[in-house]
């Protein structure tokens, strides 16, 4: 096997694509800052006990593990930064008031999360801690749409769910509660035949409700159907009320409700959402409420947020235009060096040719050159 081959679903990012990703990262982080979000930078790896706290079995399976040669303890390479940021809020910042944090960095997955997905996403996201009301959920959803808009994506479908619906059903039937993990998987894949088998010994109301969930998908009218078809449990009523509030608040944005989409069920505690855009088979952004993650770090805090993969999002953007640049000859002439320094100080890209070589660039268009006119170094347009 050639030694330059990379592992499956791992790839290099070449100059033009790297510039798109980096430009997008800067634009999104600047926008987060305008909303009042403070940037944090969690470490790439941690002791596994800290890294996977509150993250659930799914995250455990997606995390690469290794032994720390200094301590002998098991460490993990982060597969998601959300729990790390929750740890920073709960254990390091320890603020009483509302805290808004954002982050950006590479994560690593043992397996790709979806069709054509990379195992090394560049994750960027924002989180709000300290406010339990739906106002925080609404702000996060607004920020998702604003972020996609900055990537020139206007056609966004926000798919909402609420973990409270499933949780209320499971709490009302001990037999269903025992099969929680299986139900979670089957509902996520909308496997009705398997659901019919597994729910045979459940109470009739809970069984019928679980079989209805995969069909409760669509626009806001789904919530009305759910109120008629699902048991009259306070947890379900509250979850449907919260979803209705947020759907109406989103207004003209294309919003759907899917009451069987419980990806991240063990991680979240309230409203969950996925953002889909034309051209990508996977959700481009995921988020929701996760009020209990910080509890394991010593302080339970209301929390909601979202994250997206910059590499995935950049695929939707056009090829980056080549940037105007200036070509300069190689020389140690002090007046030339001053000219180059002044041009770079003014924000120009100046590429100095190395002796005996022509420069090749994918992303720079050298449409000007520094030339000597016999008395001084001047800028000259080139063809």
Beta strands, then each sheet from edge to edge (+ up, - down):
strand 1: 38-39
strand 2: 45-47
strand 3: 64-67
strand 4: 74-77
strand 5: 99-106
strand 6: 122-129
strand 7: 156-162
strand 8: 217-218
strand 9: 254-258
strand 10: 271-277
strand 11: 285-289
strand 12: 303-309
strand 13: 323-328
strand 14: 350-352
strand 15: 364-372
strand 16: 377-381
sheet 1: 1+ 5+ 6- 12+ 11- 10+ 7- 9- 8+
sheet 2: 2+ 4- 3+
sheet 3: 14+ 13+ 15+ 16-
end
